[in-house]
Amino acid sequence: MKTIGLIGAGHIGSQLARLAVKNGYDVVISNSRGPETLADLVRELGPHARAATPDEAATAGDIVVVTIPLKNLDDVPVAPLSGKVVIDTLNYYPQRDGHIADLDNEKTTTSEMVQAHLPTSKVVKAFNHIYAAELTTHGQAAGSPDRRALAIAGNDLGARKDVAALIDQFGFDTADIGPLSESWRIQRDTPGYGPRRTAEEMRKDLAAAKRPPK
Ligand SMILES: NC(=O)c1ccc[n+]([C@@H]2O[C@H](COP(=O)([O-])OP(=O)(O)OC[C@H]3O[C@@H](n4cnc5c(N)ncnc54)[C@H](OP(=O)(O)O)[C@@H]3O)[C@@H](O)[C@H]2O)c1
């Protein structure tokens, strides 16, 4: 695994690109406005980064991160992501994304929506509950006392392991929630969403999360 593709190069996408380059990956970043608008970021990231279209980033990535507003999910290319591990950082903010009845009613989760849009990809929810700035300031070497943990969820165990290994390289432990249907445990307004947590603390927060009634 050598190349990380990014669909979305905003607060989270640019930070994950920085972590990826720092850890020896090539990155292909993309946004909605076109590669030329990413020239400054590519310059900052250096020779292991290039800007491209979302289709090209999806094709190039061994792992691809989708990190855009949820309202634009339908724009994410499906075919080039087939069979791949796709990391989904998306959260639902109705004021930005518009109201989505199945989320308002807790019938589904944002990650299950991503998986439904990408039926042949292995979607793993990750990086959705940490502020973008903290991605490059809170990481610590494996084994550090009180190392911060990030929650992951996904239906494919192998994909969850791949993403946990990547997160470990990026400086964080993981707390594995299990399948995407359980990913509501780390959605907006749950105890683990936002604060710094060790793996043990995060597991307690995930267990304590309450899903609003349907
Ligand atoms: N900010 C945080 O601390 C944080 C933390 C965890 C999770 N999240 C979640 O992660 C996602 C990204 O958040 P963010 O804060 O990084 O957002 P952001 O700063 O607004 O950046 C969004 C990025 O997505 C790109 N984009 C939008 N529509 C696209 C499309 N149709 N195709 C390709 N690229 C598209 C934008 O490109 P253009 O600028 O060219 O439109 C931009 O690069 C959101 O779902 C958010 O809720 C955010």
The ligand as a Gaussian input file, in Angstrom:
#p B3LYP/6-31G(d) Opt

LIG

0 1
 N      -13.543000      20.009000      10.087000
 C      -13.448000      19.043000      10.984000
 O      -12.774000      19.231000      12.033000
 C      -14.104000      17.715000      10.748000
 C      -13.793000      16.689000      11.637000
 C      -14.260000      15.413000      11.388000
 C      -15.084000      15.178000      10.301000
 N      -15.430000      16.199000       9.476000
 C      -16.329000      15.839000       8.337000
 O      -15.474000      15.520000       7.237000
 C      -16.023000      16.042000       6.018000
 C      -15.071000      17.085000       5.466000
 O      -14.962000      18.132000       6.413000
 P      -13.998000      19.365000       6.207000
 O      -14.108000      20.171000       7.448000
 O      -12.676000      18.911000       5.719000
 O      -14.771000      20.136000       5.032000
 P      -14.254000      21.380000       4.190000
 O      -13.107000      22.040000       4.858000
 O      -15.471000      22.186000       3.877000
 O      -13.709000      20.707000       2.846000
 C      -14.549000      19.995000       2.008000
 C      -13.745000      19.523000       0.823000
 O      -14.588000      18.691000       0.025000
 C      -14.448000      19.117000      -1.319000
 N      -15.667000      18.784000      -2.037000
 C      -16.909000      19.250000      -1.838000
 N      -17.764000      18.691000      -2.702000
 C      -17.017000      17.858000      -3.473000
 C      -17.334000      17.024000      -4.555000
 N      -18.588000      16.913000      -5.010000
 N      -16.316000      16.314000      -5.131000
 C      -15.052000      16.427000      -4.678000
 N      -14.698000      17.219000      -3.642000
 C      -15.683000      17.924000      -3.062000
 C      -14.223000      20.605000      -1.222000
 O      -13.693000      21.059000      -2.430000
 P      -14.026000      22.540000      -2.975000
 O      -13.516000      23.469000      -1.923000
 O      -13.308000      22.601000      -4.266000
 O      -15.536000      22.580000      -3.113000
 C      -13.236000      20.645000      -0.066000
 O      -11.938000      20.348000      -0.513000
 C      -17.395000      16.605000       6.392000
 O      -18.366000      15.630000       6.181000
 C      -17.255000      16.940000       7.867000
 O      -18.488000      16.927000       8.539000
 C      -14.932000      17.455000       9.665000

